[in-house]
Amino acid sequence: MDKFLVKEAIKVQYKQKHVFIIFGCALILVCIVLFVNVNALTPQKAQIVFVSSRDQNCEIYVMDVDGKNQRNLTNNLGEDYQPAWSKDGQKIAFVSMRDKDPEIYVMDADGENQRRITKQMGLDYYPAWSSNGQKIVFITNRFNDCSICVMDADGKNIQKLTDNVWGNFNPVWSPNGKKIAFDTNRDGNSEIYVMDVDGKNQVNLTNHIDNDLEPAWSPDSQKIAFISNRDGNYDVYVMDIDGKNQRNLTNNPREDRHPTWSPDGKIIAFTVFPDGIYVMDPDGKNQRSLTDRAGYPNWFDPDFIYAVSSAGKFVETWGWIKHN
């Protein structure tokens, strides 16, 4: 009887071993497929997309994070501006005037397959991707005000999030997908607000008598960079997500605009008018120039991307695995 039990136990262990082997192989295969899908069109090194008028009109460019290898992506006679990377790095949303009024377009990361996704009458601008890559938040006047709306990444299923007569601008989705920050002039001057992704619970963060604009989330969703003219001209500021600890980072006599964080949170890029794009540490130190006469930077790094399933959920942090 003991021999029989031992023999049966060996059979069970043998079957379990093969089940684990099969499961492991299947898991590796799934990971490879996801990795290939995520990296098929994704740039293989960190890049900054930006706007330049060096070709006699505004075009979308990309460059390495040290300012090298600058190249034109749009090559269009119309004005192209306000570029925004998708979170997986495969797409860039932007605004174009090629159809005579501002419309939102999407293209591949290499500039191919440029296509218009807003098709109704009205002015559409300031696109920004949701953290899962399934939605784009933007501004439109099609409802007779400057409304913040959200739509699917193909331009369908537009939903209005704000319902006020004042202007709302520069909406940006938090990296954790829970909030949208924006600026609005509903208080007589521009202030930074945050709201839930359905438009509810709108809260003023800055509460200052001067203008506060252009919010930009840190990658951990714990801080917001923005610009303010409270010190006489526009400088880049940073604050906690509850509005506390607001502090000036640039202290520059020139105009500092359009802050954006590097995906690892260690650098902030911004535009100095009329000098060009600069970068600095998150505390404002080590400010240095990357370009001249260019603006509106937006950062992407393949070491900090997410694989996104067809259902829009995070599958795996491939870039984090590669980085570590």
C-alpha positions in Angstrom: 0.0 0.0 0.0 2.8 2.4 0.8 4.5 1.7 -2.5 1.2 2.4 -4.2 0.8 5.8 -2.4 4.4 6.7 -3.3 3.8 5.9 -6.9 0.7 8.0 -7.0 2.4 10.9 -5.3 5.2 10.7 -7.9 2.5 10.8 -10.7 0.9 13.9 -9.1 4.2 15.7 -8.8 5.0 14.9 -12.4 1.7 16.3 -13.6 2.1 19.4 -11.4 5.6 20.0 -12.8 4.3 19.8 -16.4 1.4 22.1 -15.6 3.8 24.7 -14.2 6.1 24.4 -17.2 3.2 24.8 -19.6 1.8 27.8 -17.6 5.3 29.4 -17.5 5.8 29.0 -21.2 2.3 30.5 -21.9 3.1 33.4 -19.6 6.4 34.1 -21.3 4.6 34.0 -24.7 2.0 36.5 -23.6 4.6 38.8 -22.2 6.6 38.6 -25.5 3.4 39.5 -27.5 2.6 42.4 -25.2 6.2 43.6 -25.4 6.2 43.5 -29.2 2.9 45.2 -29.4 3.9 48.0 -27.1 7.3 48.6 -28.8 6.2 48.2 -32.4 5.9 51.9 -33.0 7.4 53.2 -29.8 10.6 55.3 -30.0 13.5 53.3 -28.6 15.0 56.2 -26.7 13.8 59.3 -24.7 12.5 62.1 -26.9 10.9 65.5 -26.5 8.2 66.6 -29.0 8.0 70.4 -29.5 6.8 73.2 -31.8 9.1 75.3 -34.0 8.4 77.9 -36.7 11.9 77.5 -38.3 10.2 76.3 -41.6 8.2 79.6 -41.8 5.1 78.1 -40.0 4.6 76.2 -36.8 5.5 72.5 -37.2 5.8 69.5 -34.8 9.3 68.4 -34.2 11.0 65.8 -32.1 14.5 65.7 -30.6 16.6 63.7 -28.2 16.6 64.9 -24.6 20.0 66.6 -25.1 18.6 68.7 -27.9 20.2 66.7 -30.7 18.6 65.0 -33.8 15.9 67.6 -34.3 13.5 66.6 -37.1 10.2 67.8 -38.5 7.3 65.3 -38.2 4.3 67.2 -39.7 5.8 69.0 -42.8 2.5 70.7 -43.5 1.6 74.2 -44.9 -0.9 74.6 -42.1 0.0 75.6 -38.5 0.6 72.6 -36.3 1.1 73.0 -32.5 0.2 71.7 -29.0 1.7 68.2 -29.4 1.0 65.5 -26.7 2.5 62.0 -26.5 0.2 59.1 -25.8 1.4 57.2 -22.7 2.7 54.2 -24.7 4.7 56.6 -27.0 3.1 55.2 -30.2 0.9 58.3 -31.0 1.1 62.0 -30.8 -2.0 64.2 -30.7 -1.7 67.8 -31.9 -3.7 70.7 -33.2 -3.6 71.7 -36.8 -4.9 74.7 -38.8 -4.6 72.8 -42.1 -8.4 72.8 -42.3 -8.7 76.6 -41.7 -9.7 76.3 -38.0 -8.1 74.5 -35.1 -8.8 70.8 -35.2 -7.3 67.8 -33.3 -5.2 65.3 -35.2 -3.4 62.2 -34.2 -0.3 60.7 -35.9 2.2 57.9 -35.3 5.3 58.7 -33.3 7.3 59.0 -36.6 4.9 61.4 -38.2 3.1 58.9 -40.4 -0.7 58.4 -40.6 -1.7 62.0 -39.7 -5.5 62.0 -39.4 -8.1 64.4 -38.1 -10.2 63.0 -35.2 -12.5 66.1 -34.5 -15.0 66.5 -37.2 -17.8 68.8 -35.9 -18.0 72.5 -36.4 -16.1 74.5 -33.8 -12.6 75.2 -32.5 -10.9 72.2 -30.8 -7.5 72.4 -29.1 -5.3 71.5 -26.1 -5.4 67.7 -26.5 -4.1 65.5 -23.7 -4.2 61.7 -23.3 -5.7 59.7 -20.5 -3.3 57.6 -18.5 -4.6 54.4 -20.2 -4.4 55.8 -23.7 -8.1 55.3 -24.4 -9.3 58.9 -24.0 -8.3 62.4 -25.0 -9.4 65.4 -23.0 -9.5 68.7 -25.0 -11.1 72.2 -25.2 -13.9 73.1 -27.6 -16.2 76.1 -28.3 -18.8 74.0 -30.1 -21.1 74.4 -27.1 -20.8 78.2 -27.2 -18.3 78.3 -24.4 -14.7 77.1 -23.8 -15.7 73.7 -22.5 -13.5 70.8 -21.4 -14.6 67.6 -23.1 -13.4 64.1 -23.3 -13.6 61.7 -26.3 -12.3 58.3 -27.3 -8.9 58.2 -28.9 -10.6 58.0 -32.4 -12.7 61.1 -31.8 -15.9 59.3 -31.0 -18.2 59.6 -27.9 -17.6 63.2 -27.0 -18.7 64.1 -23.4 -18.8 67.6 -21.9 -17.2 67.9 -18.5 -17.5 71.5 -17.6 -20.7 73.7 -17.7 -19.8 77.3 -17.0 -19.7 80.5 -19.1 -16.1 81.2 -18.4 -13.1 80.0 -20.3 -11.4 76.7 -19.4 -8.0 75.8 -20.8 -5.0 73.5 -20.7 -6.6 70.3 -19.3 -4.2 67.5 -18.3 -5.0 64.0 -17.0 -3.2 62.9 -13.8 -0.8 60.0 -14.4 -2.8 57.9 -11.9 -5.9 58.5 -14.0 -8.0 59.9 -11.1 -8.0 63.7 -11.8 -7.9 66.3 -14.5 -6.1 69.6 -13.8 -6.9 72.7 -15.9 -6.9 76.5 -15.7 -10.0 78.7 -15.8 -10.8 82.4 -15.6 -14.1 81.9 -13.7 -12.6 83.8 -10.7 -11.9 87.0 -12.6 -8.3 85.8 -13.2 -6.8 82.5 -14.2 -6.6 79.8 -11.5 -5.5 76.2 -11.4 -8.4 73.8 -10.7 -8.6 70.0 -10.4 -11.7 67.8 -10.9 -12.7 64.2 -11.1 -12.5 62.7 -14.6 -16.3 62.9 -14.9 -16.2 66.7 -14.3 -17.3 66.5 -10.6 -15.7 68.0 -7.5 -14.0 71.0 -9.1 -11.6 72.6 -6.7 -9.5 75.8 -6.9 -5.9 75.0 -5.9 -4.0 78.3 -6.4 -6.4 81.0 -5.0 -4.2 83.9 -6.0 -5.0 87.4 -7.3 -2.6 87.0 -10.2 -2.8 84.5 -13.1 -1.9 80.9 -12.7 -1.9 78.8 -15.9 -0.7 75.6 -17.7 -0.7 72.9 -15.1 1.5 69.8 -15.5 1.4 66.7 -13.3 4.5 65.1 -11.9 4.7 61.4 -12.9 3.8 60.3 -9.4 0.7 62.5 -9.4 1.8 64.2 -6.2 2.8 67.6 -7.6 1.7 70.1 -10.2 4.0 72.5 -12.0 2.3 75.6 -13.5 3.1 79.2 -14.5 2.2 82.4 -12.7 2.9 86.1 -13.2 2.6 86.8 -9.4 6.2 88.0 -9.4 5.9 90.4 -12.2 6.3 88.1 -15.2 5.5 84.4 -16.0 7.7 82.0 -14.1 7.4 78.2 -13.6 6.1 77.2 -10.1 5.4 73.9 -8.4 2.9 73.0 -5.7 1.5 69.9 -3.9 -1.7 68.4 -5.3 -3.7 70.1 -2.5 -2.4 73.5 -3.6 0.1 73.9 -0.7 3.8 74.8 -0.9 3.6 76.9 -4.0 7.1 78.1 -4.9 8.8 79.8 -7.8 11.4 77.6 -9.6 12.7 79.8 -12.4 12.9 83.4 -11.1 13.7 84.6 -14.6 13.2 88.1 -16.0 12.0 86.5 -19.3 8.7 84.7 -19.9 8.8 81.0 -18.8 5.9 78.9 -20.1 4.7 75.3 -20.9 6.3 73.2 -18.1 6.4 69.4 -18.6 8.0 66.7 -16.4 10.4 64.0 -17.6 8.7 60.6 -17.1 11.1 59.7 -14.2 10.2 63.0 -12.4 13.9 64.1 -12.3 13.7 67.0 -14.8 11.2 69.7 -15.8 11.4 71.0 -19.4 9.9 74.5 -20.1 10.0 77.2 -22.7 11.8 80.5 -22.2 10.5 83.2 -24.6 12.1 84.1 -26.9 15.2 81.9 -26.1 13.9 78.4 -26.6 13.4 75.2 -24.6 15.2 74.7 -21.3 15.4 72.0 -18.7 16.0 72.1 -15.0 15.9 70.0 -11.9 12.6 69.8 -10.0 13.9 72.3 -7.5 14.7 74.8 -10.2 18.5 74.2 -10.2 20.7 73.4 -13.2 18.7 75.4 -15.8 20.2 74.8 -19.2 19.2 75.4 -22.9 18.3 72.7 -25.4 17.0 74.7 -28.4 16.5 78.3 -29.6 13.2 79.7 -30.9 11.1 76.6 -30.0 8.3 75.8 -27.6 5.6 73.7 -26.1 7.7 70.6 -25.1 6.2 67.3 -24.2 8.4 64.4 -22.9 8.4 60.7 -23.7 10.8 58.0 -22.4 10.5 54.3 -23.3 12.0 53.3 -20.0 8.8 54.5 -18.3 5.9 53.3 -20.4 2.9 51.1 -19.7 1.6 48.2 -21.8 -2.1 48.9 -22.2 -4.6 46.1 -22.9 -7.5 46.5 -25.4 -9.7 47.1 -22.4 -7.6 50.1 -21.4 -6.1 48.6 -18.3 -2.4 48.6 -17.4 -0.9 45.2 -18.2 2.7 45.6 -17.2 5.3 48.3 -16.6 7.7 47.1 -19.3 9.8 50.2 -19.1 10.1 49.9 -15.4 11.3 46.3 -15.8 13.9 47.3 -18.4 15.0 50.3 -16.3 15.6 48.2 -13.2 
